Amino acid sequence: MTAARARTALRTAAPLLLGAVLSALICFPFVGGRLLLLDFVSGPHQPLLPAAAFGLDGGLTGGLPLAIAFSLVDRLLGQAGSAVPAVVFFPLATTGAARLLRTAGLPARLGAGLFYAVNPFVFDRLYAGQLEVLLGYALLPFAVAALLDAAEHPHRVARAAGWSAATVMMSEHFAWILVPVTVGILLTRTHRGRAALRLAGAALGAAAISSYLMVAPVLVGTSPAGALAQLAAYRTQADPRLGLLVNVAGLYGFFRPGPIEPKNLLSGWPAVLLALLLVVAIGYSAVLRDPALRRNGLAVLAAGVAGYFLALGDQGPTGGLFKLAYEHVPGFVMMREPDKFAVLTALAYAYGFGQGISWLTTRSRGKGAQIAAIALTGVLPLVYTPNLFGGLGGQVKASAVPPSWSVAEHLVRQDTVLFLPWREYFPTPFTDQRMIADPADQYFGGTVLMSQNPGSGYAFTAEDPEHVFLDKVIGPPVDPQTVQAALGGLGVRFVVLARVTGWRDFADVVDVPGIRLVYSSPTLDLYSVRPTAQETQDDRRVRRLGPVDYRVLPGRPGVVALPVAYSPGWAIDGRPAIELADGQAGIAASAAGGIVHFGPSGGVIASDFGAIAAALAVAFAAFLERRRRWRTTRPGLQTLSNAPPPPESRPAPQARMGSGRT
């Protein structure tokens, strides 16, 4: 291997190695158990195909490919697989950020990757378990680099569509986050007409791959519940001392931060932020003076500035425009948490920071001065986010779920379970009283009824009728006269009462006739529920054929309850289901019975397969593009292509002032 090839290999591999080191230093407490976080829980019984794949659960299909991937990893690796999303994030993030600085030297690429992977935004999202947002954040630089290429060259469009769609697969919010990026790229191109056509082609390809996101909500009729209340609940938070604008500039503002954020340990964090932004400003000053870097640098900077103001949400100088878009632009309601737009600001910071390191090392005289500049700029991100390492400063570690859960799961088997406490989030002893989402449906193999109410203003859609009914019956306070009949009517055969914080509020649920204790432990109690006569009769007639199909056996004509929450899509022989008093779907069955089917599922499944077909088509087109580029750039064949090299790759004199190169 020649020296030039060795340097190229090092520039490519070093950011990946940096990410692997960061991952080891940050995530080592996540192994040895199961990683359970606020919005990320897993267990041995998570389904390979979630109900959302068929249009159930409100038709919200966001994150569906990622959910399937998580299930596959868990099946292959067991509880160790729960840490995989967090572990792979850091190498992806460092490599992606370095990818944007194609012509910069190794210190600049490493600095950009370090700042992009180690900052308060990453800290808050990791603590909250928003791993899908972090994985989209990690893929964002790949999508931006691909879009920059596509705007300049005709044989990069499919690749840009693929990276954009992959980013949206991680989290549907990136469909909107990529809009300022695309606009920034378009406005900074010389030939905007051709750039617009290529970017439109990339957008159409990404939209085709993302068809599973758009079709299901339309077929099911999904609509947000209390949109303005959600905007208030998820509002970007201000710093108590410095206000909103500085807080967002510091990559803070998450509506539900962890108990000990980095700035809680660093009273002088604004000074460190100022030092970081000084390096960023130096970097953009050098970029804007370099004709080879100016257009792409301006596009990234413009997207970062737009992301900053969008992250303010309905506050700040652009708050009125954000609220107007939130109320009137179709689909924009998904950005109810505006702080997610801060990913663009973080990306702009990382790009400018890397270019600033490049300028500082180039301008420094003497090897000692260069080493000092590299060390200073490398230390700044670590000082700014000091407690990300060691499991977020020891705040998060793997959990050991008590063996009693496995015992209860073995006794319950495939029967329907009501899980208490009736709360969507609660602290547990096995997470050191850290708040997590209810993991019950991941640990029990049958149907699990658990609360879907995260609190006022936080649910994207309204609860289904079955859960609304249970909210009233279970309380607290509890109505003992109706509990047993209500649970029996819903087909509940067992009640699990986990002894976590607040469990005593629901002890009255199991202290009624017809419910008896069958298993008890210090961490969990299991109760059986005597079925009602009507429930027993319906259970004998109803057979589950699949997620969206049930067979009603021949019997006495009348209304038969299905073991599913009511939805307008259920029907038998063209007759729609009715909503029963307990929120279940009721079918007016004839003596001959019949097949009950969830109607929207056909279109939803078709959109799923359509998305797969589009992804394969785009991947094949990207392969053909790559093959054509390879054929036109082989030695002796360069004359076949009249296209100029990308602006980012044109060589420039090393001595140019402000070139940003090492």
C-alpha positions in Angstrom: 0.0 0.0 0.0 1.4 3.4 -1.0 1.7 6.2 1.5 -1.2 8.1 -0.2 -3.5 5.1 0.1 -2.5 4.6 3.7 -3.4 8.3 4.5 -6.7 7.9 2.7 -7.5 4.7 4.6 -6.6 6.4 7.9 -8.8 9.4 7.2 -11.7 7.1 6.5 -11.2 4.7 9.4 -10.2 7.1 12.1 -13.7 8.7 12.6 -15.2 5.2 12.8 -12.6 4.2 15.4 -13.3 7.4 17.4 -17.0 6.5 17.4 -16.2 3.0 18.6 -14.1 4.4 21.4 -16.8 6.8 22.4 -19.4 4.0 22.3 -17.3 1.8 24.6 -16.7 4.6 27.1 -20.3 5.7 27.2 -22.3 2.5 26.8 -20.4 0.0 28.9 -22.9 0.2 31.7 -25.7 -0.8 29.3 -24.5 -4.4 29.0 -25.0 -7.2 31.4 -28.8 -6.8 31.5 -31.6 -5.2 29.5 -31.5 -1.5 28.6 -34.8 0.1 29.7 -35.2 3.8 29.1 -38.0 6.4 29.3 -39.2 5.9 25.7 -37.3 2.7 24.9 -38.3 -0.7 26.5 -37.8 -4.1 25.1 -38.5 -7.7 26.2 -38.5 -11.3 25.1 -42.0 -11.1 23.6 -41.9 -8.1 21.3 -43.7 -9.0 18.1 -41.7 -9.2 14.9 -44.5 -7.4 13.0 -46.1 -4.7 15.1 -49.8 -4.1 14.9 -49.1 -0.8 13.1 -47.9 -2.8 10.1 -51.5 -3.7 9.5 -53.0 -0.3 10.1 -54.0 -1.0 13.7 -53.1 1.2 16.7 -54.4 4.3 15.0 -52.5 3.8 11.7 -49.3 5.4 13.1 -46.6 3.6 11.1 -43.7 5.9 12.0 -40.6 4.0 13.0 -42.0 0.7 11.7 -38.8 -0.5 9.9 -36.8 0.3 13.0 -39.2 -1.5 15.3 -38.9 -4.6 13.1 -35.1 -4.3 13.2 -35.1 -4.0 17.0 -37.2 -7.2 17.2 -34.9 -9.1 15.0 -31.8 -8.0 17.0 -33.5 -9.0 20.2 -34.4 -12.4 18.9 -30.8 -12.9 17.7 -28.9 -11.5 20.8 -31.5 -11.6 23.6 -31.3 -8.9 26.2 -27.8 -7.9 24.9 -29.6 -6.7 21.8 -31.3 -3.9 23.7 -28.1 -2.0 23.9 -27.2 -2.3 20.2 -29.1 0.9 19.0 -27.2 3.0 21.5 -23.9 1.3 20.8 -24.1 1.8 17.0 -25.1 5.4 17.2 -21.7 6.8 18.1 -19.7 5.3 15.2 -22.4 6.3 12.8 -22.5 9.9 14.1 -18.8 10.4 14.0 -18.4 8.9 10.6 -21.3 10.9 9.2 -20.1 14.2 10.4 -16.6 13.5 9.1 -18.1 12.6 5.7 -19.2 16.2 5.2 -15.6 17.5 5.6 -14.3 15.5 2.6 -11.2 17.6 1.8 -10.2 18.5 5.3 -7.4 16.8 7.2 -7.7 14.2 9.9 -7.9 16.5 12.9 -10.8 18.5 11.4 -12.7 15.3 10.6 -12.2 13.9 14.1 -13.2 17.2 15.7 -16.4 17.4 13.7 -17.3 13.9 14.6 -16.5 14.4 18.2 -18.7 17.5 18.5 -21.5 15.9 16.6 -21.6 12.9 18.8 -20.9 14.5 22.2 -23.2 17.4 23.0 -26.2 18.1 25.2 -28.8 17.2 22.5 -27.3 13.7 22.4 -27.3 13.5 26.1 -30.9 14.4 26.6 -32.2 12.1 23.8 -30.2 9.2 25.1 -31.4 9.6 28.6 -35.0 9.8 27.3 -34.5 6.7 25.2 -35.4 8.4 21.9 -33.0 6.1 20.1 -34.9 6.4 16.8 -34.3 10.2 16.8 -30.6 9.6 17.6 -30.2 7.1 14.8 -31.9 9.5 12.4 -29.5 12.2 13.7 -26.6 9.9 13.0 -27.7 9.3 9.4 -28.5 13.0 8.7 -24.9 13.9 7.6 -25.0 11.0 5.1 -28.2 12.3 3.7 -27.0 15.9 3.5 -23.7 14.8 1.8 -25.7 12.8 -0.7 -28.1 15.7 -1.4 -25.2 18.1 -2.0 -23.8 15.6 -4.5 -27.1 15.1 -6.2 -27.6 18.9 -6.7 -24.4 19.1 -8.7 -24.3 15.8 -10.6 -27.0 13.8 -12.5 -25.8 10.4 -11.4 -26.2 10.9 -7.7 -30.0 11.2 -7.4 -30.9 7.6 -6.4 -28.2 7.6 -3.8 -29.6 10.8 -2.3 -33.1 9.3 -2.3 -31.8 6.2 -0.5 -30.0 8.1 2.2 -32.9 10.5 2.8 -35.4 7.6 3.0 -33.1 5.7 5.4 -33.0 8.8 7.7 -36.8 9.1 7.6 -37.1 5.4 8.4 -35.3 6.0 11.7 -37.8 8.8 12.7 -40.5 10.3 10.5 -39.7 13.7 11.9 -36.7 13.9 9.5 -39.1 14.2 6.6 -39.6 17.8 7.7 -36.1 18.2 9.1 -34.6 17.6 5.6 -36.8 20.4 4.1 -34.5 23.3 5.3 -31.5 21.3 4.1 -32.9 20.9 0.6 -33.9 24.5 0.4 -30.5 25.6 1.6 -28.8 23.5 -1.0 -31.1 24.7 -3.8 -30.6 28.4 -3.0 -26.8 28.1 -3.0 -26.5 26.3 -6.4 -25.3 28.1 -9.5 -27.6 26.2 -11.9 -30.8 26.2 -9.8 -33.0 24.8 -12.4 -31.0 21.6 -12.9 -30.4 21.3 -9.1 -34.1 21.6 -8.5 -34.9 18.8 -10.9 -32.3 16.5 -9.3 -33.4 17.3 -5.7 -37.0 16.8 -6.7 -36.1 13.4 -8.1 -34.4 12.5 -4.9 -37.4 13.7 -2.9 -39.8 11.6 -5.0 -37.7 8.5 -4.6 -37.6 9.1 -0.8 -41.3 9.7 -0.7 -42.0 6.4 -2.6 -39.9 4.5 -0.1 -41.7 6.3 2.7 -45.2 5.5 1.3 -45.9 3.3 4.3 -45.9 6.5 6.4 -48.5 8.3 4.3 -51.0 5.7 3.3 -51.9 4.2 6.6 -53.0 7.4 8.4 -55.2 8.3 5.4 -56.9 4.9 5.2 -57.5 4.7 8.9 -58.5 8.4 9.3 -55.8 9.2 11.8 -56.1 12.7 13.2 -54.2 14.3 16.1 -56.0 14.9 19.4 -55.7 18.4 20.9 -53.0 19.7 18.6 -52.6 23.0 20.3 -52.5 21.3 23.7 -49.7 19.1 22.4 -47.8 22.1 21.1 -47.9 23.6 24.6 -46.9 20.3 26.3 -43.9 19.7 24.1 -42.7 23.4 24.0 -39.0 24.0 24.0 -37.8 24.9 27.4 -35.8 28.0 28.4 -32.9 28.2 30.8 -34.0 29.6 34.2 -31.2 32.2 34.1 -30.3 32.8 30.4 -33.6 32.3 28.7 -34.7 30.5 25.6 -32.4 31.8 22.9 -29.2 31.0 24.7 -30.6 27.6 25.8 -31.4 26.5 22.3 -28.1 27.9 21.0 -26.4 25.6 23.6 -28.3 22.6 22.2 -30.6 22.4 25.3 -34.3 22.9 25.5 -35.7 19.3 25.6 -39.1 19.4 27.2 -38.3 16.5 29.5 -34.6 16.7 30.4 -32.8 14.2 32.7 -32.3 14.9 36.4 -28.7 15.9 36.0 -27.9 17.6 32.7 -24.4 18.5 31.7 -24.9 22.2 32.5 -25.9 21.3 36.0 -22.3 20.2 36.6 -20.8 23.2 34.7 -21.8 26.6 36.0 -19.7 28.2 33.3 -21.2 26.3 30.4 -22.0 29.6 28.5 -18.3 30.4 28.4 -17.4 26.9 27.0 -20.2 27.3 24.5 -18.8 30.7 23.5 -15.4 29.1 23.0 -16.9 26.4 20.8 -18.8 28.9 18.8 -15.7 30.9 18.3 -14.0 27.9 16.6 -17.2 27.4 14.6 -17.2 31.1 13.5 -13.5 30.7 12.5 -14.4 27.7 10.4 -17.2 29.4 8.5 -15.1 32.5 8.0 -12.6 30.3 6.2 -15.2 28.3 4.3 -16.9 31.5 3.0 -13.6 32.8 1.7 -12.9 29.5 -0.2 -14.6 29.3 -3.6 -14.4 25.5 -3.5 -16.2 25.2 -0.2 -18.4 28.3 -0.2 -21.6 26.9 -1.7 -21.8 23.8 0.4 -20.7 25.6 3.5 -23.5 28.2 3.0 -26.1 25.4 2.5 -25.1 23.7 5.8 -25.0 27.1 7.6 -28.4 28.2 6.3 -29.9 24.9 7.3 -28.4 25.3 10.8 -29.8 28.8 11.2 -33.2 27.7 10.0 -33.1 24.8 12.4 -32.3 27.1 15.3 -35.4 29.3 14.7 -37.6 26.3 14.0 -36.4 24.7 17.3 -37.8 27.7 19.1 -41.3 26.5 18.0 -44.1 28.9 18.7 -41.8 31.1 20.8 -39.2 33.7 19.8 -39.2 36.0 16.7 -40.5 33.3 14.3 -43.0 31.8 16.7 -46.0 33.1 14.9 -44.9 31.6 11.6 -44.3 28.2 13.3 -47.7 28.2 14.8 -49.3 29.1 11.5 -47.5 26.2 9.8 -48.4 23.9 12.7 -52.1 24.7 12.3 -52.4 24.8 8.5 -49.7 22.9 6.8 -50.7 19.2 6.3 -48.5 16.8 8.3 -46.5 19.5 10.1 -48.4 18.6 13.3 -45.9 15.8 13.8 -43.3 18.5 14.7 -45.2 19.1 17.9 -41.8 18.9 19.7 -39.9 21.7 17.8 -36.6 21.1 19.6 -36.0 18.2 17.2 -35.1 20.8 14.6 -32.0 21.5 16.7 -30.4 18.6 14.9 -29.7 21.0 12.0 -28.0 23.4 14.4 -25.9 20.6 15.8 -24.9 19.6 12.3 -24.0 23.2 11.4 -21.9 23.5 14.5 -20.0 20.2 13.8 -19.3 21.3 10.2 -18.0 24.7 11.3 -16.1 23.3 14.2 -14.2 20.9 12.0 -13.4 23.6 9.5 -12.3 25.8 12.3 -9.9 23.1 13.5 -8.6 22.8 9.9 -7.9 26.6 9.8 -6.3 26.7 13.2 -3.9 23.8 12.5 -3.0 25.1 9.1 -2.3 28.6 10.4 -0.4 27.4 13.5 3.4 27.7 13.2 5.4 24.9 14.5 4.4 21.4 15.4 3.8 22.3 19.1 1.4 25.0 18.2 -0.6 22.6 16.0 -0.8 20.0 18.7 -2.0 22.6 21.2 -4.7 23.8 18.8 -5.8 20.2 18.1 -5.8 19.4 21.8 -7.8 22.5 22.8 -10.5 22.1 20.2 -10.7 18.4 21.0 -11.1 18.9 24.7 -13.8 21.6 24.3 -16.7 19.2 23.4 -15.7 16.9 26.3 -15.7 19.7 28.8 -19.0 21.0 27.4 -20.8 17.6 28.0 -18.8 16.1 30.8 -21.2 13.5 32.1 -22.1 11.7 28.9 -19.5 9.0 29.7 -20.0 6.0 31.9 -23.7 5.7 31.2 -24.6 9.4 31.4 -22.5 9.9 34.5 -23.9 6.8 36.1 -27.5 7.8 35.7 -28.3 4.9 33.3 -27.3 1.2 33.4 -28.7 -2.1 32.4 -31.5 -3.5 34.4 -32.3 -7.0 35.7 -36.0 -7.6 35.5 -37.1 -9.7 38.5 -37.6 -13.5 37.9 -41.2 -13.1 39.1 -42.1 -11.6 35.7 -41.0 -14.8 34.0 -42.9 -16.9 36.5 -46.1 -14.9 35.9 -45.6 -15.0 32.1 -45.3 -18.8 32.3 -48.6 -19.0 34.2 -50.4 -16.6 32.0 -49.3 -18.1 28.7 -51.4 -16.6 25.8 -54.3 -15.3 27.9 -55.4 -11.7 28.1 -53.7 -9.7 30.9 -54.5 -6.5 32.6 -51.3 -4.9 33.8 -51.2 -2.5 36.8 -50.3 0.2 37.8 -52.5 1.7 35.2 -49.9 4.3 34.1 -47.9 4.5 30.9 -44.8 5.7 32.7 -43.6 4.8 36.2 -40.3 4.4 38.2 -39.3 0.8 39.1 -36.9 -0.7 41.7 -35.0 -2.5 39.0 -34.2 0.8 37.2 -33.1 2.5 40.4 -36.4 4.4 40.4 -35.7 5.8 37.0 -38.9 6.5 35.0 -39.5 4.1 32.1 -42.4 3.3 29.8 -44.5 0.3 30.9 -42.7 -2.7 29.5 -45.5 -5.3 30.1 -46.5 -6.0 26.5 -42.8 -6.9 25.9 -42.8 -9.5 28.6 -46.2 -11.3 28.3 -47.0 -13.4 25.2 -50.8 -12.8 25.1 -52.9 -9.6 24.7 -51.8 -7.1 27.4 -54.1 -4.3 28.4 -52.0 -1.4 29.8 -52.4 2.3 30.1 -52.0 4.4 26.9 -52.4 7.7 28.7 -49.0 9.6 29.0 -50.7 12.6 30.6 -52.7 15.6 29.4 -51.6 16.9 26.0 -48.9 14.3 25.4 -50.8 11.6 23.4 -50.7 12.2 19.6 -54.1 10.6 19.0 -57.0 10.0 21.4 -57.2 6.7 23.3 -59.2 3.9 21.8 -62.7 3.3 23.3 -61.5 0.2 25.3 -58.8 2.2 27.1 -61.2 5.1 27.8 -63.6 2.6 29.4 -60.8 1.2 31.5 -59.6 4.6 32.6 -63.1 5.1 34.2 -63.4 1.6 35.7 -59.9 1.3 37.2 -59.4 4.8 38.4 -58.2 5.5 40.9 -60.7 5.7 42.6 -61.9 2.2 41.9 -65.5 1.2 41.6 -65.6 -2.4 43.1 -69.1 -3.0 41.8 -68.2 -2.9 38.2 -64.5 -4.1 38.1 -65.1 -7.8 37.9 -67.9 -7.6 35.4 -65.9 -5.1 33.3 -62.7 -7.2 33.3 -64.7 -10.4 32.6 -66.5 -8.7 29.7 -63.2 -7.6 28.2 -61.9 -11.2 28.2 -59.3 -10.4 30.9 -58.2 -13.7 32.5 -55.4 -12.4 34.7 -54.4 -9.2 36.5 -50.7 -8.5 37.1 -50.0 -6.0 39.9 -46.3 -5.0 39.8 -45.0 -3.7 43.1 -43.5 -0.5 41.7 -44.0 3.1 42.8 -47.7 3.8 43.1 -48.9 0.2 43.1 -51.0 0.6 46.2 -53.2 3.1 44.4 -54.5 0.1 42.4 -54.7 -2.5 45.1 -58.5 -2.2 45.3 -58.8 -3.4 41.7 -58.0 -6.9 42.7 -59.9 -6.8 46.0 -63.3 -7.7 44.5 -65.3 -10.9 44.2 -64.4 -13.1 41.2 -60.7 -12.1 41.4 -58.3 -14.3 43.4 -54.6 -14.4 44.0 -52.7 -17.3 42.2 -49.1 -16.2 42.6 -47.3 -13.7 44.9 -43.8 -12.4 45.2 -42.1 -9.3 46.7 -42.0 -7.7 43.3 -45.2 -8.9 41.6 -48.7 -10.4 42.3 -50.7 -12.4 39.8 -54.5 -12.7 40.0 -57.0 -14.7 38.0 -60.4 -13.3 36.9 -63.5 -15.5 36.7 -65.1 -15.0 33.2 -68.7 -13.9 32.8 -71.2 -16.2 31.1 -71.3 -13.9 28.1 -67.6 -13.7 27.8 -67.4 -17.5 27.9 -70.0 -17.8 25.2 -68.2 -15.3 23.0 -64.9 -16.9 23.6 -66.2 -20.2 22.4 -67.4 -18.7 19.1 -64.5 -16.4 18.2 -61.2 -17.8 16.7 -58.2 -15.6 15.9 -57.0 -16.2 12.3 -54.4 -13.4 12.2 -53.8 -9.8 13.3 -56.7 -8.5 11.2 -59.0 -11.6 10.8 -61.3 -13.5 13.2 -63.7 -16.3 12.6 -67.1 -16.4 14.3 -68.3 -20.0 14.5 -71.9 -20.9 13.9 -74.2 -20.3 16.8 -77.1 -18.3 18.1 -77.6 -15.0 16.2 -76.7 -11.9 18.0 -73.9 -9.5 18.9 -70.5 -11.2 19.6 -67.7 -9.3 21.2 -64.3 -9.4 19.5 -61.2 -9.3 21.7 -60.1 -6.0 20.1 -60.8 -2.3 20.7 -63.5 -0.8 18.5 -62.4 0.7 15.2 -64.5 1.7 12.2 -62.6 -0.7 10.0 -63.9 -4.0 11.5 -66.7 -5.6 9.5 -68.3 -9.0 8.8 -70.0 -9.7 5.4 -70.1 -6.0 4.8 -71.7 -5.2 8.1 -69.6 -2.8 10.2 -68.8 -3.4 13.8 -70.5 -1.5 16.6 -68.9 -0.1 19.7 -69.8 -1.9 22.8 -70.2 -0.3 26.2 -66.8 -1.5 27.3 -65.1 -0.2 24.1 -64.7 -3.5 22.4 -65.8 -4.1 18.8 -69.1 -5.9 18.6 -70.2 -8.0 15.6 -73.8 -8.7 14.7 -73.2 -12.3 13.8 -75.7 -14.5 12.0 -76.4 -18.2 12.9 -73.9 -19.2 10.2 -71.1 -17.0 11.7 -68.5 -15.7 9.2 -65.1 -14.0 8.9 -64.5 -10.6 10.5 -61.9 -8.5 8.7 -60.2 -5.2 9.4 -60.8 -3.4 6.1 -58.0 -0.8 5.9 -55.4 -3.5 6.4 -55.4 -4.4 2.7 -54.3 -0.9 1.6 -51.8 -0.6 4.5 -50.1 -3.9 3.6 -50.0 -2.9 0.0 -48.3 0.3 0.9 -45.8 -1.7 3.0 -44.9 -3.8 0.0 -44.9 -0.8 -2.2 -42.3 0.8 0.0 -40.2 -2.3 -0.1 -40.4 -2.4 -3.9 -39.5 1.3 -4.1 -36.5 0.8 -1.9 -35.3 -2.1 -4.1 -35.8 0.0 -7.2 -33.9 3.0 -5.8 -31.1 0.7 -4.6 -30.8 -0.8 -8.1 -30.8 2.7 -9.6 -28.0 3.7 -7.2 -26.0 0.7 -8.2 -26.3 1.6 -11.9 -25.3 5.2 -11.0 -22.2 3.9 -9.2 -21.3 1.6 -12.0 -21.6 4.4 -14.5 -19.4 6.7 -12.3 -16.8 3.9 -12.0 -16.7 3.3 -15.7 -16.3 7.0 -16.5 -13.5 7.5 -13.9 -11.3 4.5 -14.7 -7.8 5.3 -16.0 -8.1 6.0 -19.7 -11.8 6.6 -19.7 -12.1 10.0 -18.0 -12.7 11.6 -21.4 -16.0 9.9 -21.6 -17.4 12.2 -19.0 -17.5 16.0 -19.5 -18.8 16.6 -16.0 -16.4 18.6 -13.8 -15.4 17.2 -10.5 -17.4 18.1 -7.4 -16.5 21.5 -6.0 -15.6 20.0 -2.7 -13.0 17.7 -4.3 -11.2 20.2 -6.5 -7.6 20.7 -5.4 -6.6 24.0 -4.1 -3.2 25.5 -3.2 -2.2 24.6 0.3 -0.9 28.1 0.9 -4.3 29.8 0.2 -5.4 32.1 3.0 -8.4 30.7 4.9 -8.6 27.6 2.7 -9.5 25.4 5.6 -7.1 22.6 4.6 -4.3 20.9 6.4 
